Amino acid sequence: MNEAYRKTATEIMESLKVTSKGLTDEEVEKRRTEYGFNELTEVARKSVIQVFLEQFKDFLVLILIGAAIISMFFNKIESAIVILVVIFINALLGTAQHIKAEESLKSLKALSSPVARVLRNGQKLEIPSREVVVGDILYLEAGDYVSADGRIIENHSLQVNESSLTGESESVLKIADVIDQDDVALGDRINMVFSGSFVTYGRAIAVATATGMNTEIGKIATLLKNAKEKKTPLQANLDNFGRKLAVVILAICALIFALNIFRGHLLIESFMFAVSLAVAAIPEALSSIVTIVLALGTQKMAHENAIVRRLHAVESLGSVSVICSDKTGTLTQNKMTVKKVYVDDKVLASDELDQDKALEKRLVLMALLCNDAITTNDKEIGDPTEVALVNLGSIYELDELEIRKNYPRTGEIPFDSDRKLMSTVHKIDGRTVMITKGALDVLLKRSIKIEKSVGVEELTEQHKKEIENVNFDFSRNGLRVLAFAYKEIEEGKKIDVEDEKELTFIGMIAMMDPPREESAKAVANCISAGIKTVMITGDHKITASAIAKQIGILRDESEAMEGYELDKLSDEALKDKVKGISVYARVSPEHKIRIVRAWQEKGNVVAMTGDGVNDAPALKQADIGIAMGITGTEVAKDAAAMILTDDNFSTIVKAVSNGRNIYANIKNSIKFLLSGNTAGILSVLYASLAALPNPFAPVHLLFINLVTDSLPAIAIGVEPHKENVMKEKPRHINTPILNRSFGLEVLIEGFLIAVSTIIAFYIGLNIGDVKLARTMAFATLCLTRILHGFNCRTKESIFKIGIFSNKYIWIAFAIGLLLLISVLEFQPLMRIFEVVPLTINEYKIIFGLALVPFILVQIYKLLFVNGPRE
């Protein structure tokens, strides 16, 4: 439908064979069969075979393949087979890791996919955007992503940001009229909406004219070419560290190669040993271990209602020191219920309203008409405050759909956060009436009259004072207040914001959104974790303070500030004062950015929640932007790094705990890899400098690399999460994972393992020959490294955290031990791996020496480590 903009609403509906009730289910299926799902065709993913073959591009793998070829040339078939088996198994592991990470990201994308509101079978439904078909009638409002290209058939001040298509950042004001011109540029088709754009203001109804790859954005193939997942800062940091470490290790291997040649060893043997040592010593699994742990961690968080859209957020979560949270729905239940009504100089409980009182009934009628919420089929769609107003109508047995049918809306000015008002126009009892609802302070300034049961009077200062006192009392008790007013206007008049004045005040409706039961505990957990919780809300200061006190955010009234006070502060003054403020009330989205920046400039990592279109800049400014999954707009979700599927503050705290645990597990996995590899290097380096024979055969090093690296490291990466990480202070974001104290731990633990290995080698030399010595050194290093996996689980002793609390480390230990015994006892493997039979006493020596580093580390942890620390 390239020229849909040239057709009238009636013509476009007829051409698409759509009625005013929308499509039927049968027609939807028919069109989906014809057009397919409404989604962009992804760039062809690499096949499993391609991913598998790419594992052989690595520099070290190419060296190993070369070594295998040389081995075969020199008739060392068994060594060549072992090398190729190791390469093959590593390639399989790499392929499995790639597929697992890809599937994790894919499932997370599916969880955070946008939705669309459509009319089908005469009913308004909410469906996944991929299920939209050509001919669907779409309902659009501020904060929505446009799911498909469409022709506007009904427009109410709609403005759309189309920067993804046109590059223009300014929102486009839309119309519903025909554009009767040829070859109109995309940006000038202002009666059309396009997939991928988002609504910034107003509302409209459109009919879908193109979906999927047939949309304008579907035609821009270049957008997909750049859609690559970036590495997280931690992965990039580890890759950089890995490259530097590889250079150092290769230099050491070159030195050992030269020393072996100098001492008269054969060239092929010296070369094979140097290559094998390089492969065993370089922790090539570092980045893949991080990927696996992050992928598994994000899946766990998704099951706990926190969808991580960007992997770097997992790393940042452990460093969060400030959480700036909305009040409504996040700290509270987001289930507004009308508690009090002020009308005709009286404050009434919601259940005290009298059906026979005309003024009371008119106030409820206006609350239903100036309202976009719908409650049908046991489903509530719309803003919680508007849903509460609809539910109030049930007292009078008023059905919102029937009321709106009897008094149809003929005009409107949508709500926005700057005006804090919403107005609609209706024909009521033969009069054309504009109903306005919104914040009392704004609406009262625009009112000149007040209606009471005795008639309409001038709105005096005395009236205003009485109304403000009632409002103060409502707010002090944590009630949210909406005020209502109206005015008669000329029939057919198109209203704008200038008409929202000289109003007649009719009353106020006060509702309560109580705190979530779990909010107080979550805030307490934040305090013990050294995290400052800040409430930022558009509500009144008194209302916000009442809720904040209940859940432990606010202790003193001096810690609360309103938006107008914030406006008076310079950025520097706010920076000085920000630590002492716990509640910000009556704020605009612009204030949120200033608050986030002030905290960041003081060196804090800030998490910020948001749900509206105007929250998007603040969500991007924050270190971790958190969007609401239930009430959040698609724009907010797109700007966020994390989405809460339950809109619950306690989920944020849980996510921070998960982030800290994931980071700790990654750090422990890295320590395991580096300390074990350090032990191998120190053992070989010592033997070379002491003019001893090589303590390992090349095949030993390859076995060690395969068996004792990946499995225990992954098992450590999925260590069960510890609650006591929330008793620590946040980790500074710039603290490198590989700092001096961490490096010292790696060296000490690597040294202990190396000492046991060298002692085993010496004992073997004394009681037998080089082959026995190498067998004992090999077995000791393998077993010590497998046992060392238990040491690296946490900073605490395993006797404190539970010996059997991580079943995966036991599985890794059992597999490693079984493979080691197979090599030491199974005759064909003994020949391949160049080991000799061991006696019971020699086994006792190996097991004894392997236990020494484990015991020493555990004694240290029991005596000097009281709990996990950064």
VOFIPA-246334 format. One record per residue (C-alpha): residue in three letters; x, y, z. Coordinates in steps of 0.02 Angstrom, whole numbers, padded with zeros to 5 digits, always signed. Layout:
VOFIPA-246334
ALAXYZ...
This chain:
VOFIPA-246334
MET+00000+00000+00000ASN+00131+00126-00056GLU+00002+00262-00086ALA-00109+00235+00066TYR-00081+00418+00112ARG-00183+00468-00042LYS-00338+00374+00014THR-00471+00428+00136ALA-00502+00328+00295THR-00656+00250+00217GLU-00564+00205+00056ILE-00418+00126+00147MET-00535+00024+00259GLU-00631-00037+00107SER-00474-00080+00008LEU-00408-00182+00155LYS-00580-00260+00183VAL-00588-00204+00364THR-00747-00158+00458SER-00766-00041+00607LYS-00760-00197+00718GLY-00587-00244+00656LEU-00536-00411+00583THR-00611-00578+00630ASP-00502-00720+00696GLU-00528-00813+00534GLU-00470-00663+00431VAL-00318-00640+00543GLU-00261-00819+00513LYS-00290-00799+00327ARG-00184-00642+00319ARG-00047-00714+00427THR-00035-00859+00305GLU-00020-00733+00164TYR+00098-00606+00243GLY+00183-00703+00383PHE+00222-00638+00556ASN+00254-00453+00584GLU+00442-00464+00612LEU+00601-00420+00522THR+00696-00565+00447GLU+00854-00583+00548VAL+01024-00589+00469ALA+01058-00771+00432ARG+01134-00848+00588LYS+01288-00955+00575SER+01252-01139+00566VAL+01318-01257+00700ILE+01447-01321+00574GLN+01508-01143+00540VAL+01522-01106+00726PHE+01614-01271+00751LEU+01738-01236+00609GLU+01770-01061+00677GLN+01839-01138+00835PHE+01992-01191+00733LYS+02038-01011+00685ASP+02119-00977+00854PHE+02307-00947+00845LEU+02349-01077+00978VAL+02236-01207+00896LEU+02327-01180+00731ILE+02493-01208+00821LEU+02424-01368+00896ILE+02365-01430+00725GLY+02540-01394+00661ALA+02613-01491+00807ALA+02499-01640+00769ILE+02557-01640+00587ILE+02739-01634+00642SER+02707-01776+00767MET+02637-01885+00628PHE+02785-01840+00518PHE+02902-01904+00655ASN+02794-02060+00678LYS+02724-02004+00848ILE+02548-02058+00801GLU+02484-02074+00979SER+02536-01895+01023ALA+02454-01832+00864ILE+02292-01923+00907VAL+02290-01849+01083ILE+02320-01673+01015LEU+02180-01691+00886VAL+02060-01764+01017VAL+02096-01616+01133ILE+02068-01493+00990PHE+01906-01580+00940ILE+01836-01584+01118ASN+01882-01400+01146ALA+01795-01356+00982LEU+01639-01449+01040LEU+01642-01355+01206GLY+01665-01188+01116THR+01521-01226+00998ALA+01408-01275+01144GLN+01454-01114+01235HIS+01416-01007+01081ILE+01246-01089+01053LYS+01201-01075+01238ALA+01244-00889+01244GLU+01149-00857+01081GLU+00994-00949+01141SER+01000-00853+01306LEU+01005-00686+01216LYS+00867-00742+01098SER+00752-00793+01241LEU+00786-00629+01332LYS+00742-00531+01175ALA+00579-00628+01162LEU+00536-00588+01343SER+00557-00401+01313SER+00469-00390+01145PRO+00341-00249+01124VAL+00152-00267+01122ALA+00015-00188+01019ARG-00167-00141+01055VAL-00284-00192+00916LEU-00470-00206+00880ARG-00528-00381+00832ASN-00703-00453+00830GLY-00762-00286+00901GLN-00651-00303+01055LYS-00494-00208+01104LEU-00351-00331+01135GLU-00168-00323+01185ILE-00060-00439+01078PRO+00126-00465+01042SER+00176-00347+00902ARG+00235-00494+00794GLU+00053-00551+00782VAL-00009-00390+00700VAL-00072-00419+00522VAL-00115-00305+00377GLY-00289-00232+00410ASP-00275-00233+00599ILE-00345-00075+00681LEU-00208-00009+00795TYR-00233+00100+00949LEU-00085+00216+00980GLU-00045+00330+01126ALA+00104+00418+01203GLY+00241+00293+01245ASP+00194+00161+01117TYR+00305+00089+00983VAL+00218+00083+00816SER+00208-00102+00772ALA+00171-00086+00586ASP+00155+00042+00447GLY-00020+00113+00452ARG-00139+00246+00388ILE-00211+00358+00524ILE-00401+00352+00524GLU-00433+00449+00686ASN-00313+00576+00760HIS-00301+00665+00927SER-00146+00776+00926LEU-00032+00628+00884GLN+00155+00663+00877VAL+00279+00529+00824ASN+00468+00519+00830GLU+00526+00444+00664SER+00714+00467+00687SER+00747+00282+00652LEU+00682+00311+00475THR+00713+00494+00434GLY+00856+00540+00550GLU+00756+00690+00613SER+00748+00697+00803GLU+00599+00816+00808SER+00430+00732+00831VAL+00311+00741+00683LEU+00134+00810+00709LYS+00014+00691+00622ILE-00152+00717+00532ALA-00293+00604+00472ASP-00330+00699+00311VAL-00289+00641+00135ILE-00125+00699+00055ASP-00172+00714-00127GLN+00002+00728-00205ASP+00115+00614-00307ASP+00282+00548-00243VAL+00271+00619-00067ALA+00433+00594+00031LEU+00426+00475+00177GLY+00449+00614+00305ASP+00304+00712+00230ARG+00176+00571+00237ILE+00105+00645+00396ASN-00057+00545+00389MET+00044+00384+00403VAL+00134+00300+00548PHE+00284+00186+00522SER+00347+00031+00608GLY+00493+00063+00725SER+00443+00243+00765PHE+00369+00289+00933VAL+00228+00400+00993THR+00284+00547+01099TYR+00117+00637+01121GLY-00070+00618+01094ARG-00164+00467+01031ALA-00235+00399+00869ILE-00315+00251+00782ALA-00232+00182+00626VAL-00257+00035+00509ALA-00104-00073+00473THR-00054-00063+00289ALA+00111-00158+00294THR+00197-00278+00414GLY+00366-00363+00434MET+00487-00345+00290ASN+00357-00248+00188THR+00365-00099+00307GLU+00476+00050+00271ILE+00598-00003+00406GLY+00597-00180+00336LYS+00665-00108+00174ILE+00816-00035+00260ALA+00927-00189+00262THR+01079-00093+00324LEU+01000-00074+00495LEU+01018-00261+00522LYS+01199-00274+00468ASN+01258-00177+00620ALA+01153-00274+00744LYS+01296-00361+00834GLU+01310-00401+01017LYS+01456-00307+01095LYS+01569-00383+01225THR+01542-00323+01401PRO+01678-00215+01483LEU+01730-00364+01589GLN+01746-00476+01436ALA+01846-00342+01344ASN+01956-00318+01498LEU+01988-00506+01511ASP+02023-00521+01324ASN+02151-00382+01341PHE+02226-00464+01495GLY+02227-00633+01405ARG+02324-00562+01258LYS+02456-00484+01372LEU+02468-00645+01474ALA+02486-00747+01315VAL+02635-00641+01261VAL+02720-00669+01431ILE+02683-00857+01428LEU+02744-00876+01248ALA+02904-00786+01298ILE+02927-00908+01443CYS+02890-01056+01327ALA+03018-00989+01202LEU+03146-00978+01343ILE+03109-01157+01399PHE+03119-01216+01217ALA+03291-01134+01201LEU+03351-01209+01366ASN+03295-01384+01312ILE+03386-01368+01145PHE+03539-01302+01236ARG+03535-01456+01350GLY+03534-01573+01202HIS+03350-01622+01195LEU+03280-01668+01024LEU+03207-01525+00922ILE+03037-01607+00898GLU+03022-01651+01083SER+03074-01476+01137PHE+02951-01397+01014MET+02807-01511+01064PHE+02839-01475+01247ALA+02845-01286+01223VAL+02683-01288+01121SER+02595-01399+01247LEU+02650-01289+01391ALA+02585-01135+01301VAL+02416-01218+01272ALA+02406-01277+01452ALA+02464-01112+01527ILE+02363-00986+01425PRO+02187-00973+01502GLU+02096-00969+01335ALA+01935-01015+01425LEU+01928-00847+01517SER+01810-00755+01399SER+01700-00906+01365ILE+01681-00941+01552VAL+01624-00761+01577THR+01499-00779+01434ILE+01427-00940+01506VAL+01413-00872+01684LEU+01333-00709+01623ALA+01212-00805+01511LEU+01160-00923+01651GLY+01150-00776+01772THR+01036-00675+01658GLN+00923-00826+01635LYS+00909-00843+01825MET+00868-00658+01839ALA+00737-00672+01702HIS+00650-00809+01802GLU+00653-00688+01950ASN+00564-00550+01850ALA+00718-00450+01797ILE+00755-00457+01611VAL+00932-00396+01574ARG+00936-00319+01399ARG+01120-00273+01403LEU+01250-00391+01478HIS+01356-00248+01547ALA+01213-00213+01668VAL+01251-00375+01761GLU+01427-00313+01796SER+01366-00140+01847LEU+01232-00210+01965GLY+01365-00266+02089SER+01426-00086+02100VAL+01258+00001+02122SER+01267+00121+02268VAL+01109+00224+02234ILE+00937+00166+02175CYS+00822+00306+02117SER+00648+00231+02114ASP+00475+00286+02062LYS+00346+00272+02198THR+00189+00215+02109GLY+00189+00032+02062THR+00371+00005+02107LEU+00370+00039+02294THR+00181+00029+02302GLN+00054-00099+02241ASN-00004+00003+02090LYS-00182-00047+02133MET-00267+00118+02162THR-00429+00115+02259VAL-00538+00268+02289LYS-00545+00303+02475LYS-00616+00480+02490VAL-00720+00599+02385TYR-00738+00787+02413VAL-00895+00861+02337ASP-01022+00991+02392ASP-00913+01045+02541LYS-00913+00868+02610VAL-00780+00732+02627LEU-00858+00562+02598ALA-00790+00386+02602SER-00807+00300+02433ASP-00942+00184+02500GLU-01042+00332+02571LEU-01082+00407+02400ASP-01269+00428+02375GLN-01345+00378+02208ASP-01486+00501+02235LYS-01370+00651+02251ALA-01355+00727+02076LEU-01191+00817+02108GLU-01106+00663+02174LYS-01168+00561+02027ARG-01111+00696+01904LEU-00934+00694+01978VAL-00925+00505+01955LEU-00995+00522+01778MET-00859+00649+01734ALA-00727+00534+01809LEU-00785+00396+01690LEU-00792+00508+01536CYS-00625+00599+01558ASN-00540+00430+01565ASP-00453+00308+01446ALA-00455+00152+01556ILE-00556-00002+01512THR-00606-00144+01628THR-00682-00286+01527ASN-00667-00475+01526ASP-00586-00471+01698LYS-00443-00369+01626GLU-00396-00192+01675ILE-00311-00091+01540GLY-00251+00085+01575ASP-00172+00197+01705PRO-00206+00131+01883THR-00281+00298+01938GLU-00402+00293+01792VAL-00443+00111+01827ALA-00486+00161+02007LEU-00606+00294+01939VAL-00689+00166+01826ASN-00708+00048+01974LEU-00787+00192+02074GLY-00927+00194+01945SER-00979+00020+02001ILE-01055+00099+02157TYR-01183+00178+02042GLU-01188+00022+01932LEU-01117+00126+01791ASP-01032+00032+01649GLU-00893+00137+01572LEU-00924+00070+01396GLU-01109+00109+01403ILE-01077+00282+01477ARG-00951+00323+01341LYS-01071+00262+01209ASN-01210+00374+01276TYR-01094+00525+01293PRO-00966+00502+01152ARG-00802+00595+01157THR-00795+00727+01020GLY-00630+00808+01064GLU-00485+00795+01186ILE-00319+00862+01246PRO-00216+00713+01310PHE-00129+00720+01477ASP+00054+00770+01482SER+00176+00789+01626ASP+00205+00975+01597ARG+00022+01032+01602LYS-00031+00897+01727LEU-00205+00904+01651MET-00317+00804+01533SER-00474+00867+01448THR-00613+00785+01348VAL-00768+00853+01261HIS-00942+00771+01272LYS-01123+00808+01237ILE-01212+00799+01406ASP-01397+00840+01426GLY-01398+00942+01267ARG-01243+01043+01315THR-01067+01029+01245VAL-00956+01011+01397MET-00766+01005+01416ILE-00717+00901+01568THR-00544+00932+01640LYS-00455+00828+01771GLY-00282+00841+01845ALA-00172+00905+01985LEU-00269+01013+02108ASP-00139+01153+02116VAL-00145+01174+01927LEU-00332+01152+01906LEU-00379+01268+02050LYS-00280+01411+01971ARG-00382+01389+01812SER-00553+01382+01898ILE-00663+01535+01928LYS-00823+01450+01988ILE-00877+01305+02098GLU-01032+01196+02085LYS-01128+01146+02241SER-01297+01064+02267VAL-01374+01237+02284GLY-01302+01295+02117VAL-01145+01371+02039GLU-01052+01505+02138GLU-00898+01613+02115LEU-00741+01523+02175THR-00682+01633+02318GLU-00517+01631+02412GLN-00612+01555+02558HIS-00669+01412+02446LYS-00491+01386+02385LYS-00423+01384+02561GLU-00551+01254+02616ILE-00515+01145+02464GLU-00326+01158+02491ASN-00347+01109+02674VAL-00446+00954+02625ASN-00313+00913+02494PHE-00176+00935+02625ASP-00266+00815+02740PHE-00285+00688+02599SER-00102+00702+02551ARG-00041+00691+02730ASN-00126+00522+02740GLY-00040+00459+02583LEU-00190+00483+02468ARG-00169+00532+02286VAL-00289+00669+02232LEU-00367+00707+02063ALA-00471+00865+02045PHE-00614+00887+01920ALA-00686+01040+01836TYR-00785+01080+01679LYS-00847+01219+01565GLU-00974+01235+01427ILE-00902+01268+01254GLU-00971+01301+01081GLU-01031+01149+00986GLY-00903+01091+00857LYS-00761+01193+00933LYS-00589+01112+00920ILE-00513+01132+01092ASP-00331+01167+01136VAL-00234+01203+01296GLU-00291+01385+01293ASP-00468+01324+01329GLU-00415+01247+01495LYS-00459+01403+01596GLU-00612+01489+01672LEU-00669+01319+01733THR-00804+01269+01857PHE-00733+01164+01999ILE-00842+01015+02049GLY-00739+00906+02168MET-00591+00795+02211ILE-00568+00608+02215ALA-00432+00538+02330MET-00362+00363+02312MET-00233+00257+02398ASP-00095+00152+02323PRO-00025+00063+02478PRO+00157+00010+02491ARG+00200-00166+02434GLU+00222-00282+02582GLU+00398-00325+02527SER+00456-00145+02499ALA+00506-00110+02680LYS+00615-00267+02687ALA+00694-00226+02519VAL+00738-00050+02578ALA+00812-00122+02739ASN+00918-00240+02633CYS+00980-00090+02532ILE+01032+00000+02691SER+01131-00151+02753ALA+01209-00166+02579GLY+01270+00014+02583ILE+01146+00067+02448LYS+01051+00231+02461THR+00868+00220+02409VAL+00793+00379+02338MET+00609+00402+02297ILE+00571+00513+02147THR+00388+00546+02113GLY+00267+00668+02033ASP+00156+00660+02187HIS+00146+00792+02320LYS+00284+00803+02448ILE+00169+00757+02591THR+00097+00605+02501ALA+00269+00544+02450SER+00339+00572+02625ALA+00197+00472+02704ILE+00236+00320+02595ALA+00425+00344+02612LYS+00413+00343+02802GLN+00312+00183+02802ILE+00444+00088+02704GLY+00598+00162+02788ILE+00665+00278+02652LEU+00628+00439+02746ARG+00672+00476+02926ASP+00656+00664+02934GLU+00551+00790+02836SER+00710+00887+02795GLU+00761+00742+02680ALA+00616+00781+02561MET+00624+00910+02421GLU+00501+00971+02289GLY+00537+01007+02107TYR+00526+01196+02125GLU+00659+01190+02261LEU+00768+01086+02144ASP+00749+01220+02009LYS+00825+01349+02126LEU+00984+01246+02151SER+01131+01254+02032ASP+01208+01088+01978GLU+01353+01119+02098ALA+01235+01158+02243LEU+01132+01002+02205LYS+01291+00898+02203ASP+01331+00959+02379LYS+01155+00928+02442VAL+01106+00767+02352LYS+01169+00647+02488GLY+01047+00719+02614ILE+00891+00703+02507SER+00791+00541+02506VAL+00626+00598+02429TYR+00597+00710+02277ALA+00416+00759+02248ARG+00325+00850+02107VAL+00472+00824+01992SER+00481+00829+01803PRO+00580+00706+01695GLU+00715+00840+01674HIS+00742+00841+01862LYS+00779+00654+01858ILE+00929+00680+01744ARG+01000+00813+01860ILE+00979+00700+02012VAL+01065+00554+01925ARG+01210+00664+01866ALA+01234+00737+02040TRP+01253+00563+02114GLN+01367+00506+01973GLU+01480+00657+01994LYS+01505+00603+02174GLY+01572+00436+02111ASN+01415+00332+02132VAL+01341+00200+02017VAL+01158+00243+01995ALA+01009+00133+01950MET+00856+00232+01894THR+00679+00169+01866GLY+00557+00243+01741ASP+00405+00201+01638GLY+00360+00352+01531VAL+00420+00422+01365ASN+00499+00569+01455ASP+00594+00452+01571ALA+00699+00385+01426PRO+00839+00516+01440ALA+00858+00484+01626LEU+00860+00295+01598LYS+01001+00317+01473GLN+01095+00437+01587ALA+01089+00313+01732ASP+01220+00176+01744ILE+01076+00053+01745GLY+00911+00111+01675ILE+00767+00003+01737ALA+00601+00005+01646MET+00435-00058+01710GLY+00374-00211+01614ILE+00189-00192+01658THR+00160-00004+01657GLY+00313+00048+01558THR+00304+00120+01384GLU+00399+00035+01244VAL+00510+00190+01231ALA+00562+00173+01412LYS+00595-00014+01389ASP+00704+00019+01238ALA+00808+00148+01332ALA+00830+00035+01484ALA+00966-00093+01520MET+00846-00196+01625ILE+00658-00225+01628LEU+00557-00276+01781THR+00416-00392+01730ASP+00328-00364+01897ASP+00366-00177+01921ASN+00425-00219+02097PHE+00562-00127+02193SER+00611-00285+02286THR+00653-00363+02116ILE+00783-00225+02090VAL+00863-00268+02257LYS+00859-00453+02210ALA+00942-00409+02044VAL+01079-00313+02134SER+01109-00465+02244ASN+01115-00576+02089GLY+01235-00454+02005ARG+01352-00458+02154ASN+01346-00648+02161ILE+01375-00668+01974TYR+01524-00552+01980ALA+01595-00646+02131ASN+01572-00813+02041ILE+01659-00748+01885LYS+01801-00684+01991ASN+01818-00851+02079SER+01816-00945+01912ILE+01955-00833+01847LYS+02056-00861+02006PHE+02039-01049+01984LEU+02099-01042+01803LEU+02245-00924+01835SER+02308-01007+01994GLY+02305-01180+01912ASN+02394-01118+01756THR+02520-01024+01864ALA+02559-01188+01953GLY+02598-01273+01786ILE+02712-01131+01729LEU+02805-01121+01896SER+02832-01310+01897VAL+02907-01312+01722LEU+03005-01151+01748TYR+03081-01219+01909ALA+03130-01383+01825SER+03210-01291+01679LEU+03310-01171+01789ALA+03361-01314+01906ALA+03421-01414+01755LEU+03296-01553+01795PRO+03210-01657+01660ASN+03044-01590+01598PRO+02917-01635+01735PHE+02779-01670+01607ALA+02762-01751+01437PRO+02673-01641+01308VAL+02519-01754+01316HIS+02510-01727+01504LEU+02493-01539+01480LEU+02358-01562+01349PHE+02260-01676+01466ILE+02278-01551+01609ASN+02215-01411+01495LEU+02062-01512+01442VAL+02010-01596+01605THR+02056-01473+01742ASP+02009-01306+01663SER+01833-01288+01594LEU+01723-01403+01697PRO+01775-01345+01873ALA+01778-01163+01814ILE+01598-01175+01750ALA+01546-01264+01911ILE+01620-01121+02013GLY+01528-00998+01899VAL+01360-01072+01950GLU+01398-01074+02137PRO+01233-01047+02231HIS+01204-00865+02272LYS+01242-00804+02447GLU+01125-00688+02541ASN+01267-00610+02641VAL+01336-00521+02488MET+01204-00389+02531LYS+01295-00353+02693GLU+01446-00284+02600LYS+01473-00111+02533PRO+01456-00090+02343ARG+01610-00129+02239HIS+01683+00026+02156ILE+01647+00019+01970ASN+01828+00057+01923THR+01902-00077+02035PRO+01987-00198+01915ILE+01947-00381+01938LEU+02133-00421+01921ASN+02200-00306+02056ARG+02355-00325+02165SER+02274-00424+02307PHE+02189-00539+02181GLY+02354-00566+02090LEU+02441-00605+02255GLU+02309-00738+02297VAL+02332-00816+02124LEU+02522-00821+02145ILE+02517-00893+02322GLU+02390-01029+02278GLY+02481-01068+02115PHE+02644-01078+02212LEU+02569-01202+02338ILE+02506-01315+02197ALA+02675-01302+02108VAL+02769-01350+02268SER+02664-01508+02288THR+02694-01551+02105ILE+02883-01525+02114ILE+02895-01628+02274ALA+02800-01770+02187PHE+02923-01755+02041TYR+03074-01763+02158ILE+03002-01915+02250GLY+02974-02002+02084LEU+03153-01969+02031ASN+03218-02037+02196ILE+03118-02199+02197GLY+03115-02231+02010ASP+03155-02152+01843VAL+03100-01999+01744LYS+02943-02087+01680LEU+02884-02123+01858ALA+02928-01945+01912ARG+02828-01873+01768THR+02681-01987+01805MET+02679-01933+01988ALA+02699-01747+01945PHE+02562-01761+01815ALA+02442-01852+01932THR+02479-01733+02076LEU+02452-01575+01971CYS+02288-01645+01900LEU+02219-01698+02068THR+02275-01540+02159ARG+02192-01430+02027ILE+02029-01529+02035LEU+02030-01512+02226HIS+02074-01328+02210GLY+01904-01302+02130PHE+01830-01321+02305ASN+01948-01187+02371CYS+01894-01064+02238ARG+01706-01079+02266THR+01699-00929+02384LYS+01812-00829+02498GLU+01742-00925+02646SER+01789-01101+02695ILE+01681-01237+02616PHE+01646-01296+02794LYS+01553-01132+02824ILE+01455-01125+02662GLY+01416-01310+02653ILE+01525-01445+02576PHE+01383-01511+02467SER+01293-01347+02429ASN+01361-01345+02250LYS+01324-01511+02166TYR+01407-01455+02003ILE+01581-01442+02082TRP+01561-01622+02142ILE+01510-01676+01966ALA+01663-01588+01894PHE+01773-01668+02029ALA+01700-01842+01995ILE+01724-01828+01806GLY+01901-01762+01826LEU+01948-01898+01951LEU+01870-02034+01843LEU+01965-01976+01689LEU+02128-01963+01786ILE+02111-02140+01857SER+02067-02204+01683VAL+02228-02131+01614LEU+02329-02200+01760GLU+02252-02376+01758PHE+02182-02415+01585GLN+02323-02494+01483PRO+02285-02418+01310LEU+02269-02244+01387MET+02427-02270+01490ARG+02525-02298+01331ILE+02449-02145+01244PHE+02477-02030+01393GLU+02651-02097+01429VAL+02620-02147+01610VAL+02686-02296+01708PRO+02596-02406+01835LEU+02588-02336+02013THR+02596-02432+02176ILE+02476-02405+02322ASN+02612-02308+02416GLU+02640-02195+02266TYR+02453-02163+02256LYS+02455-02118+02442ILE+02597-01994+02411ILE+02502-01915+02265PHE+02340-01899+02363GLY+02432-01834+02516LEU+02526-01701+02417ALA+02366-01651+02324LEU+02277-01624+02490VAL+02412-01509+02562PRO+02366-01350+02462PHE+02182-01385+02491ILE+02206-01404+02680LEU+02319-01250+02696VAL+02196-01138+02602GLN+02049-01203+02704ILE+02142-01175+02869TYR+02181-00996+02816LYS+01999-00965+02771LEU+01934-01038+02935LEU+02055-00934+03039PHE+02063-00768+02945VAL+01912-00751+02831ASN+01746-00713+02915GLY+01643-00688+02758PRO+01648-00640+02576ARG+01729-00475+02539GLU+01781-00381+02385
